[in-house]
Amino acid sequence: MLCAENLSRHYGAVAAVDGVSFTVGAGEIVGLLGHNGAGKTTIMKMLTGYLEPSGGRVLFDGVDIAADSSDLRRALGYLPENLPVYPEMSVCDFLDYSATLRGLRGAERSRAMARAVAQCDLGDKALAAIGTLSRGYRQRVGVAQAILHRPSLVILDEPTNGLDPGQTQHMRELIRELALDATVMLSTHIMQEVDAICSRALILRGGRLVVDEELDALRRSRSLALTTDADEAVIQRLSREVSGIDGYRQQSASEPARRLYHLQLAPDSELDGVAAAVADYLVKDGRRLFGLRAVSRDLETVFRAVAAGREEELNHAA
């Protein structure tokens, strides 16, 4: 549905986005992650056609939006970072105005407004002036205008910004509901948001895409933590003779008689099978086995490694 091909955006000598490519399919919820200044908002503006790329292109259903952005604009729901709402207007007036801009008329417009108010839980604030609302409620008004016309592509820049825990949970449920009929892409720097609702993560650093991975694959362990009395010579031999091990590294141990190693698994190996073979090898070799477990890896660990420029570590540990 949405394809970014070698997207770049330069401001003078500064590359805000540098050669980013990815494809987002129908029904996906994709999280765009990165520290402030990593290029998230710039990419989103280019995806919506709001900002012209310095290089590369954006395709929507196979059509280059630079050549014809009308189809994208009709199919797009967009919540910008700066939340463009009119404080002097009531919630209903603003949504009515937004629906008019979307070309909704008559009964269709009324139904669209009622649906958006209900989906964003704005019923008790429908007649209130937007300027009197809390940041969280204004954020929900911004989401309501983005989904008025039932878009097939929804792009949300920091959608839970300013929401309290209850509102955040409601927003997560709404995003999951939207993904039943649309592709959803959101940017955030909050790991919990991506963990809770996204199926895939794109992680940026310095304007470049460093990680593009399904969350299940990111979390999947590819190493074993082994605690044993075996010295390094034994582990060297084990890593050569046991199938499915791609290398190891020794960790600091709390006791001299207990050594901790991380065994890196080969890409096509099966974790349980390798673990059983390691245990069997050490026992047959007369070594003591104190512990053997899969090393867990979470999104925050991955993000920290990428942000620090240590993404090579992702192939060797959690």
C-alpha positions as YAML, in Angstrom:
chain: A
units: angstrom
residues:
- id: 1
  name: MET
  ca: [0.00, 0.00, 0.00]
- id: 2
  name: LEU
  ca: [2.60, 2.58, 1.09]
- id: 3
  name: CYS
  ca: [6.17, 2.40, -0.15]
- id: 4
  name: ALA
  ca: [9.06, 4.75, 0.64]
- id: 5
  name: GLU
  ca: [11.95, 4.42, -1.78]
- id: 6
  name: ASN
  ca: [15.31, 5.90, -0.79]
- id: 7
  name: LEU
  ca: [13.70, 8.94, 0.85]
- id: 8
  name: SER
  ca: [16.03, 11.83, 1.69]
- id: 9
  name: ARG
  ca: [15.53, 15.35, 2.95]
- id: 10
  name: HIS
  ca: [18.34, 17.88, 3.27]
- id: 11
  name: TYR
  ca: [18.42, 21.31, 4.86]
- id: 12
  name: GLY
  ca: [21.56, 22.80, 3.42]
- id: 13
  name: ALA
  ca: [24.39, 20.47, 4.40]
- id: 14
  name: VAL
  ca: [22.28, 18.75, 7.06]
- id: 15
  name: ALA
  ca: [20.61, 15.44, 6.13]
- id: 16
  name: ALA
  ca: [17.44, 15.20, 8.24]
- id: 17
  name: VAL
  ca: [16.53, 11.96, 6.43]
- id: 18
  name: ASP
  ca: [19.11, 9.96, 4.50]
- id: 19
  name: GLY
  ca: [18.13, 7.17, 2.08]
- id: 20
  name: VAL
  ca: [15.23, 5.59, 4.00]
- id: 21
  name: SER
  ca: [13.26, 2.78, 2.34]
- id: 22
  name: PHE
  ca: [10.41, 0.61, 3.63]
- id: 23
  name: THR
  ca: [7.01, -0.77, 2.64]
- id: 24
  name: VAL
  ca: [3.89, -0.82, 4.83]
- id: 25
  name: GLY
  ca: [1.13, -3.28, 3.92]
- id: 26
  name: ALA
  ca: [-2.61, -3.21, 4.48]
- id: 27
  name: GLY
  ca: [-3.70, -3.81, 8.07]
- id: 28
  name: GLU
  ca: [-0.27, -3.28, 9.61]
- id: 29
  name: ILE
  ca: [0.34, -1.13, 12.68]
- id: 30
  name: VAL
  ca: [3.91, 0.12, 12.33]
- id: 31
  name: GLY
  ca: [5.79, 2.11, 14.93]
- id: 32
  name: LEU
  ca: [8.38, 4.66, 13.81]
- id: 33
  name: LEU
  ca: [10.92, 5.09, 16.61]
- id: 34
  name: GLY
  ca: [13.87, 7.34, 17.25]
- id: 35
  name: HIS
  ca: [15.19, 10.02, 19.55]
- id: 36
  name: ASN
  ca: [14.24, 13.66, 18.95]
- id: 37
  name: GLY
  ca: [15.92, 14.75, 15.74]
- id: 38
  name: ALA
  ca: [16.15, 11.23, 14.33]
- id: 39
  name: GLY
  ca: [13.89, 12.16, 11.39]
- id: 40
  name: LYS
  ca: [10.50, 10.72, 12.42]
- id: 41
  name: THR
  ca: [8.39, 13.82, 11.83]
- id: 42
  name: THR
  ca: [10.22, 14.69, 8.61]
- id: 43
  name: ILE
  ca: [9.50, 11.23, 7.22]
- id: 44
  name: MET
  ca: [5.84, 11.47, 8.18]
- id: 45
  name: LYS
  ca: [5.51, 14.84, 6.47]
- id: 46
  name: MET
  ca: [7.02, 13.38, 3.30]
- id: 47
  name: LEU
  ca: [4.71, 10.36, 3.45]
- id: 48
  name: THR
  ca: [1.66, 12.64, 3.57]
- id: 49
  name: GLY
  ca: [2.84, 14.85, 0.72]
- id: 50
  name: TYR
  ca: [3.15, 17.84, 3.05]
- id: 51
  name: LEU
  ca: [6.91, 18.01, 2.55]
- id: 52
  name: GLU
  ca: [8.70, 17.34, -0.71]
- id: 53
  name: PRO
  ca: [11.67, 14.95, -0.47]
- id: 54
  name: SER
  ca: [15.11, 16.05, -1.63]
- id: 55
  name: GLY
  ca: [15.53, 12.59, -3.12]
- id: 56
  name: GLY
  ca: [13.61, 9.34, -3.49]
- id: 57
  name: ARG
  ca: [9.86, 8.95, -3.75]
- id: 58
  name: VAL
  ca: [6.70, 7.81, -1.98]
- id: 59
  name: LEU
  ca: [4.31, 5.40, -3.71]
- id: 60
  name: PHE
  ca: [0.71, 4.92, -2.61]
- id: 61
  name: ASP
  ca: [-0.98, 1.91, -4.20]
- id: 62
  name: GLY
  ca: [1.75, 2.02, -6.82]
- id: 63
  name: VAL
  ca: [1.25, 5.70, -7.72]
- id: 64
  name: ASP
  ca: [3.98, 8.27, -7.11]
- id: 65
  name: ILE
  ca: [2.38, 10.93, -4.91]
- id: 66
  name: ALA
  ca: [4.61, 13.61, -6.40]
- id: 67
  name: ALA
  ca: [2.84, 13.04, -9.72]
- id: 68
  name: ASP
  ca: [-0.68, 12.74, -8.29]
- id: 69
  name: SER
  ca: [-1.31, 13.24, -4.59]
- id: 70
  name: SER
  ca: [-5.11, 13.49, -4.84]
- id: 71
  name: ASP
  ca: [-5.75, 9.78, -4.22]
- id: 72
  name: LEU
  ca: [-3.43, 9.80, -1.21]
- id: 73
  name: ARG
  ca: [-5.07, 12.88, 0.29]
- id: 74
  name: ARG
  ca: [-8.52, 11.34, -0.03]
- id: 75
  name: ALA
  ca: [-7.38, 8.09, 1.57]
- id: 76
  name: LEU
  ca: [-5.19, 9.65, 4.26]
- id: 77
  name: GLY
  ca: [-5.92, 10.52, 7.88]
- id: 78
  name: TYR
  ca: [-3.12, 12.53, 9.46]
- id: 79
  name: LEU
  ca: [-2.44, 13.76, 12.98]
- id: 80
  name: PRO
  ca: [0.56, 16.13, 12.88]
- id: 81
  name: GLU
  ca: [2.86, 16.66, 15.81]
- id: 82
  name: ASN
  ca: [1.79, 20.29, 16.31]
- id: 83
  name: LEU
  ca: [-1.95, 19.43, 16.66]
- id: 84
  name: PRO
  ca: [-3.59, 21.96, 14.27]
- id: 85
  name: VAL
  ca: [-6.94, 22.72, 15.93]
- id: 86
  name: TYR
  ca: [-8.74, 26.05, 16.29]
- id: 87
  name: PRO
  ca: [-9.10, 26.92, 19.99]
- id: 88
  name: GLU
  ca: [-12.03, 29.31, 19.51]
- id: 89
  name: MET
  ca: [-14.18, 26.64, 17.81]
- id: 90
  name: SER
  ca: [-16.24, 24.04, 19.64]
- id: 91
  name: VAL
  ca: [-15.41, 20.39, 19.10]
- id: 92
  name: CYS
  ca: [-18.50, 19.86, 16.95]
- id: 93
  name: ASP
  ca: [-17.88, 23.00, 14.89]
- id: 94
  name: PHE
  ca: [-14.30, 21.96, 14.23]
- id: 95
  name: LEU
  ca: [-15.29, 18.45, 13.19]
- id: 96
  name: ASP
  ca: [-18.06, 19.87, 10.99]
- id: 97
  name: TYR
  ca: [-15.50, 22.16, 9.34]
- id: 98
  name: SER
  ca: [-13.06, 19.24, 8.91]
- id: 99
  name: ALA
  ca: [-15.80, 17.07, 7.40]
- id: 100
  name: THR
  ca: [-16.60, 19.82, 4.90]
- id: 101
  name: LEU
  ca: [-12.96, 19.96, 3.86]
- id: 102
  name: ARG
  ca: [-13.10, 16.20, 3.35]
- id: 103
  name: GLY
  ca: [-16.06, 16.58, 1.00]
- id: 104
  name: LEU
  ca: [-18.58, 14.96, 3.34]
- id: 105
  name: ARG
  ca: [-22.11, 16.25, 2.91]
- id: 106
  name: GLY
  ca: [-25.56, 15.94, 4.48]
- id: 107
  name: ALA
  ca: [-26.39, 12.76, 6.36]
- id: 108
  name: GLU
  ca: [-22.99, 11.29, 5.55]
- id: 109
  name: ARG
  ca: [-21.29, 14.18, 7.32]
- id: 110
  name: SER
  ca: [-23.52, 13.85, 10.39]
- id: 111
  name: ARG
  ca: [-22.85, 10.12, 10.61]
- id: 112
  name: ALA
  ca: [-19.11, 10.66, 10.24]
- id: 113
  name: MET
  ca: [-19.04, 13.26, 13.01]
- id: 114
  name: ALA
  ca: [-21.10, 11.10, 15.39]
- id: 115
  name: ARG
  ca: [-18.86, 8.10, 14.71]
- id: 116
  name: ALA
  ca: [-15.63, 10.08, 15.30]
- id: 117
  name: VAL
  ca: [-16.98, 11.63, 18.52]
- id: 118
  name: ALA
  ca: [-17.92, 8.18, 19.81]
- id: 119
  name: GLN
  ca: [-14.65, 6.54, 18.75]
- id: 120
  name: CYS
  ca: [-12.58, 9.24, 20.45]
- id: 121
  name: ASP
  ca: [-14.85, 9.40, 23.52]
- id: 122
  name: LEU
  ca: [-15.60, 13.11, 23.08]
- id: 123
  name: GLY
  ca: [-19.33, 13.05, 23.77]
- id: 124
  name: ASP
  ca: [-19.19, 15.04, 27.01]
- id: 125
  name: LYS
  ca: [-16.98, 17.70, 25.38]
- id: 126
  name: ALA
  ca: [-18.74, 17.98, 22.02]
- id: 127
  name: LEU
  ca: [-20.02, 21.52, 22.64]
- id: 128
  name: ALA
  ca: [-16.98, 22.79, 24.55]
- id: 129
  name: ALA
  ca: [-14.55, 25.28, 23.01]
- id: 130
  name: ILE
  ca: [-11.35, 23.49, 22.08]
- id: 131
  name: GLY
  ca: [-9.28, 26.15, 23.83]
- id: 132
  name: THR
  ca: [-10.86, 25.18, 27.17]
- id: 133
  name: LEU
  ca: [-9.90, 21.50, 26.85]
- id: 134
  name: SER
  ca: [-6.94, 19.76, 28.43]
- id: 135
  name: ARG
  ca: [-4.03, 18.68, 26.24]
- id: 136
  name: GLY
  ca: [-5.33, 15.12, 26.31]
- id: 137
  name: TYR
  ca: [-8.78, 16.08, 25.05]
- id: 138
  name: ARG
  ca: [-7.30, 18.33, 22.35]
- id: 139
  name: GLN
  ca: [-5.20, 15.36, 21.24]
- id: 140
  name: ARG
  ca: [-8.36, 13.29, 20.92]
- id: 141
  name: VAL
  ca: [-10.00, 16.04, 18.83]
- id: 142
  name: GLY
  ca: [-6.96, 15.87, 16.53]
- id: 143
  name: VAL
  ca: [-7.37, 12.12, 16.14]
- id: 144
  name: ALA
  ca: [-11.13, 12.54, 15.52]
- id: 145
  name: GLN
  ca: [-10.52, 14.85, 12.55]
- id: 146
  name: ALA
  ca: [-7.97, 12.37, 11.17]
- id: 147
  name: ILE
  ca: [-10.44, 9.46, 11.10]
- id: 148
  name: LEU
  ca: [-13.64, 11.31, 10.10]
- id: 149
  name: HIS
  ca: [-13.68, 9.99, 6.54]
- id: 150
  name: ARG
  ca: [-12.66, 6.40, 7.34]
- id: 151
  name: PRO
  ca: [-9.22, 6.65, 5.73]
- id: 152
  name: SER
  ca: [-7.41, 3.56, 4.47]
- id: 153
  name: LEU
  ca: [-4.08, 5.00, 5.66]
- id: 154
  name: VAL
  ca: [-3.76, 6.64, 9.08]
- id: 155
  name: ILE
  ca: [-0.55, 8.44, 10.06]
- id: 156
  name: LEU
  ca: [-0.31, 9.57, 13.68]
- id: 157
  name: ASP
  ca: [2.58, 11.62, 15.04]
- id: 158
  name: GLU
  ca: [2.83, 11.03, 18.83]
- id: 159
  name: PRO
  ca: [-0.87, 10.06, 19.20]
- id: 160
  name: THR
  ca: [-0.75, 9.52, 22.99]
- id: 161
  name: ASN
  ca: [1.07, 12.77, 23.77]
- id: 162
  name: GLY
  ca: [-0.57, 14.38, 26.80]
- id: 163
  name: LEU
  ca: [-2.98, 11.53, 27.53]
- id: 164
  name: ASP
  ca: [-3.47, 10.11, 31.00]
- id: 165
  name: PRO
  ca: [-3.26, 6.31, 31.51]
- id: 166
  name: GLY
  ca: [-6.97, 5.78, 30.97]
- id: 167
  name: GLN
  ca: [-6.99, 7.89, 27.81]
- id: 168
  name: THR
  ca: [-3.85, 6.13, 26.58]
- id: 169
  name: GLN
  ca: [-5.54, 2.74, 26.91]
- id: 170
  name: HIS
  ca: [-8.57, 4.05, 25.02]
- id: 171
  name: MET
  ca: [-6.30, 5.37, 22.26]
- id: 172
  name: ARG
  ca: [-4.58, 1.99, 21.96]
- id: 173
  name: GLU
  ca: [-7.94, 0.28, 21.55]
- id: 174
  name: LEU
  ca: [-8.96, 2.83, 18.93]
- id: 175
  name: ILE
  ca: [-5.76, 2.29, 16.93]
- id: 176
  name: ARG
  ca: [-6.32, -1.48, 16.98]
- id: 177
  name: GLU
  ca: [-9.89, -0.87, 15.77]
- id: 178
  name: LEU
  ca: [-8.66, 1.39, 12.96]
- id: 179
  name: ALA
  ca: [-6.23, -1.30, 11.80]
- id: 180
  name: LEU
  ca: [-9.14, -3.62, 11.03]
- id: 181
  name: ASP
  ca: [-9.88, -1.48, 7.96]
- id: 182
  name: ALA
  ca: [-6.75, 0.65, 7.51]
- id: 183
  name: THR
  ca: [-2.99, 0.71, 7.60]
- id: 184
  name: VAL
  ca: [-1.73, 2.61, 10.65]
- id: 185
  name: MET
  ca: [1.69, 4.20, 11.07]
- id: 186
  name: LEU
  ca: [2.58, 6.06, 14.23]
- id: 187
  name: SER
  ca: [5.66, 7.78, 15.56]
- id: 188
  name: THR
  ca: [6.60, 7.78, 19.20]
- id: 189
  name: HIS
  ca: [9.55, 7.70, 21.55]
- id: 190
  name: ILE
  ca: [7.60, 5.65, 24.11]
- id: 191
  name: MET
  ca: [8.60, 1.99, 23.92]
- id: 192
  name: GLN
  ca: [5.49, 0.81, 25.77]
- id: 193
  name: GLU
  ca: [3.26, 2.20, 23.03]
- id: 194
  name: VAL
  ca: [5.00, 0.21, 20.32]
- id: 195
  name: ASP
  ca: [5.10, -2.92, 22.48]
- id: 196
  name: ALA
  ca: [1.40, -2.60, 23.25]
- id: 197
  name: ILE
  ca: [-0.07, -2.02, 19.79]
- id: 198
  name: CYS
  ca: [2.46, -2.36, 16.94]
- id: 199
  name: SER
  ca: [3.30, -5.46, 14.95]
- id: 200
  name: ARG
  ca: [6.47, -3.97, 13.50]
- id: 201
  name: ALA
  ca: [9.07, -1.37, 14.40]
- id: 202
  name: LEU
  ca: [11.17, 0.96, 12.27]
- id: 203
  name: ILE
  ca: [14.02, 2.48, 14.29]
- id: 204
  name: LEU
  ca: [15.86, 5.58, 13.06]
- id: 205
  name: ARG
  ca: [19.18, 7.06, 14.06]
- id: 206
  name: GLY
  ca: [20.56, 10.24, 12.57]
- id: 207
  name: GLY
  ca: [18.07, 10.22, 9.71]
- id: 208
  name: ARG
  ca: [18.83, 6.64, 8.68]
- id: 209
  name: LEU
  ca: [16.73, 3.52, 9.06]
- id: 210
  name: VAL
  ca: [18.72, 1.11, 11.21]
- id: 211
  name: VAL
  ca: [16.11, -1.51, 12.14]
- id: 212
  name: ASP
  ca: [13.04, -2.70, 10.23]
- id: 213
  name: GLU
  ca: [11.73, -5.78, 11.99]
- id: 214
  name: GLU
  ca: [8.61, -7.55, 13.17]
- id: 215
  name: LEU
  ca: [8.33, -7.19, 16.94]
- id: 216
  name: ASP
  ca: [8.12, -10.95, 17.43]
- id: 217
  name: ALA
  ca: [11.42, -11.35, 15.59]
- id: 218
  name: LEU
  ca: [13.04, -8.53, 17.59]
- id: 219
  name: ARG
  ca: [12.07, -10.19, 20.86]
- id: 220
  name: ARG
  ca: [13.12, -13.66, 19.76]
- id: 221
  name: SER
  ca: [16.19, -14.80, 21.63]
- id: 222
  name: ARG
  ca: [19.20, -15.89, 19.62]
- id: 223
  name: SER
  ca: [21.52, -16.59, 22.55]
- id: 224
  name: LEU
  ca: [21.79, -18.82, 25.61]
- id: 225
  name: ALA
  ca: [23.15, -17.79, 29.02]
- id: 226
  name: LEU
  ca: [25.27, -20.65, 30.32]
- id: 227
  name: THR
  ca: [26.61, -20.87, 33.90]
- id: 228
  name: THR
  ca: [29.12, -23.65, 34.41]
- id: 229
  name: ASP
  ca: [32.47, -24.54, 35.97]
- id: 230
  name: ALA
  ca: [33.93, -25.22, 32.52]
- id: 231
  name: ASP
  ca: [36.86, -23.02, 31.53]
- id: 232
  name: GLU
  ca: [37.08, -21.16, 28.24]
- id: 233
  name: ALA
  ca: [39.01, -23.93, 26.48]
- id: 234
  name: VAL
  ca: [36.06, -26.27, 27.03]
- id: 235
  name: ILE
  ca: [33.60, -23.68, 25.74]
- id: 236
  name: GLN
  ca: [35.75, -23.09, 22.67]
- id: 237
  name: ARG
  ca: [35.62, -26.82, 21.96]
- id: 238
  name: LEU
  ca: [31.88, -26.95, 22.66]
- id: 239
  name: SER
  ca: [31.18, -24.08, 20.25]
- id: 240
  name: ARG
  ca: [33.02, -25.97, 17.50]
- id: 241
  name: GLU
  ca: [31.50, -29.39, 18.13]
- id: 242
  name: VAL
  ca: [27.87, -28.61, 19.01]
- id: 243
  name: SER
  ca: [25.82, -27.86, 15.94]
- id: 244
  name: GLY
  ca: [23.88, -24.58, 15.92]
- id: 245
  name: ILE
  ca: [26.34, -22.41, 17.88]
- id: 246
  name: ASP
  ca: [27.75, -19.42, 16.02]
- id: 247
  name: GLY
  ca: [30.12, -18.14, 18.72]
- id: 248
  name: TYR
  ca: [30.31, -17.20, 22.37]
- id: 249
  name: ARG
  ca: [31.54, -14.55, 24.75]
- id: 250
  name: GLN
  ca: [32.43, -14.82, 28.42]
- id: 251
  name: GLN
  ca: [30.68, -12.62, 30.98]
- id: 252
  name: SER
  ca: [31.87, -11.63, 34.42]
- id: 253
  name: ALA
  ca: [31.07, -14.28, 37.05]
- id: 254
  name: SER
  ca: [30.13, -13.75, 40.70]
- id: 255
  name: GLU
  ca: [32.22, -16.74, 41.84]
- id: 256
  name: PRO
  ca: [35.51, -18.13, 40.49]
- id: 257
  name: ALA
  ca: [34.01, -21.62, 40.25]
- id: 258
  name: ARG
  ca: [31.05, -20.37, 38.23]
- id: 259
  name: ARG
  ca: [31.69, -18.92, 34.81]
- id: 260
  name: LEU
  ca: [29.00, -17.22, 32.75]
- id: 261
  name: TYR
  ca: [28.99, -17.45, 28.94]
- id: 262
  name: HIS
  ca: [26.62, -16.18, 26.26]
- id: 263
  name: LEU
  ca: [26.35, -18.67, 23.41]
- id: 264
  name: GLN
  ca: [25.23, -17.11, 20.13]
- id: 265
  name: LEU
  ca: [22.97, -19.31, 18.03]
- id: 266
  name: ALA
  ca: [23.25, -19.72, 14.27]
- id: 267
  name: PRO
  ca: [20.39, -18.09, 12.30]
- id: 268
  name: ASP
  ca: [18.69, -21.38, 11.34]
- id: 269
  name: SER
  ca: [19.17, -23.17, 14.67]
- id: 270
  name: GLU
  ca: [16.39, -24.21, 17.06]
- id: 271
  name: LEU
  ca: [16.91, -22.88, 20.57]
- id: 272
  name: ASP
  ca: [15.57, -25.84, 22.58]
- id: 273
  name: GLY
  ca: [17.53, -28.34, 20.53]
- id: 274
  name: VAL
  ca: [20.79, -26.43, 20.93]
- id: 275
  name: ALA
  ca: [20.20, -26.02, 24.68]
- id: 276
  name: ALA
  ca: [19.66, -29.76, 25.10]
- id: 277
  name: ALA
  ca: [22.82, -30.52, 23.10]
- id: 278
  name: VAL
  ca: [24.87, -28.06, 25.21]
- id: 279
  name: ALA
  ca: [23.67, -29.60, 28.48]
- id: 280
  name: ASP
  ca: [24.34, -33.11, 27.22]
- id: 281
  name: TYR
  ca: [27.84, -32.17, 26.03]
- id: 282
  name: LEU
  ca: [28.87, -30.60, 29.36]
- id: 283
  name: VAL
  ca: [27.50, -33.43, 31.48]
- id: 284
  name: LYS
  ca: [29.25, -36.05, 29.35]
- id: 285
  name: ASP
  ca: [32.46, -34.00, 29.62]
- id: 286
  name: GLY
  ca: [32.21, -34.12, 33.42]
- id: 287
  name: ARG
  ca: [31.46, -30.43, 33.84]
- id: 288
  name: ARG
  ca: [28.97, -28.94, 36.27]
- id: 289
  name: LEU
  ca: [25.98, -27.11, 34.83]
- id: 290
  name: PHE
  ca: [24.54, -24.45, 37.14]
- id: 291
  name: GLY
  ca: [22.22, -22.69, 34.71]
- id: 292
  name: LEU
  ca: [21.15, -22.63, 31.07]
- id: 293
  name: ARG
  ca: [18.46, -20.26, 29.79]
- id: 294
  name: ALA
  ca: [17.40, -18.25, 26.79]
- id: 295
  name: VAL
  ca: [18.47, -14.60, 27.00]
- id: 296
  name: SER
  ca: [15.45, -12.33, 26.71]
- id: 297
  name: ARG
  ca: [15.55, -9.20, 24.58]
- id: 298
  name: ASP
  ca: [13.01, -6.38, 24.74]
- id: 299
  name: LEU
  ca: [12.36, -3.42, 22.47]
- id: 300
  name: GLU
  ca: [13.94, -0.96, 24.89]
- id: 301
  name: THR
  ca: [17.20, -2.95, 24.82]
- id: 302
  name: VAL
  ca: [17.19, -2.88, 21.03]
- id: 303
  name: PHE
  ca: [16.39, 0.84, 20.97]
- id: 304
  name: ARG
  ca: [19.22, 1.70, 23.38]
- id: 305
  name: ALA
  ca: [21.73, -0.29, 21.32]
- id: 306
  name: VAL
  ca: [20.62, 1.42, 18.09]
- id: 307
  name: ALA
  ca: [20.59, 4.90, 19.64]
- id: 308
  name: ALA
  ca: [24.13, 4.37, 20.91]
- id: 309
  name: GLY
  ca: [25.35, 3.09, 17.53]
- id: 310
  name: ARG
  ca: [25.87, -0.44, 18.83]
- id: 311
  name: GLU
  ca: [23.38, -2.29, 16.65]
- id: 312
  name: GLU
  ca: [26.00, -4.97, 15.92]
- id: 313
  name: GLU
  ca: [25.38, -6.13, 19.48]
- id: 314
  name: LEU
  ca: [21.89, -7.21, 18.48]
- id: 315
  name: ASN
  ca: [23.38, -10.22, 16.75]
- id: 316
  name: HIS
  ca: [25.24, -11.35, 19.84]
- id: 317
  name: ALA
  ca: [23.08, -10.80, 22.88]
- id: 318
  name: ALA
  ca: [19.93, -9.41, 24.31]
...
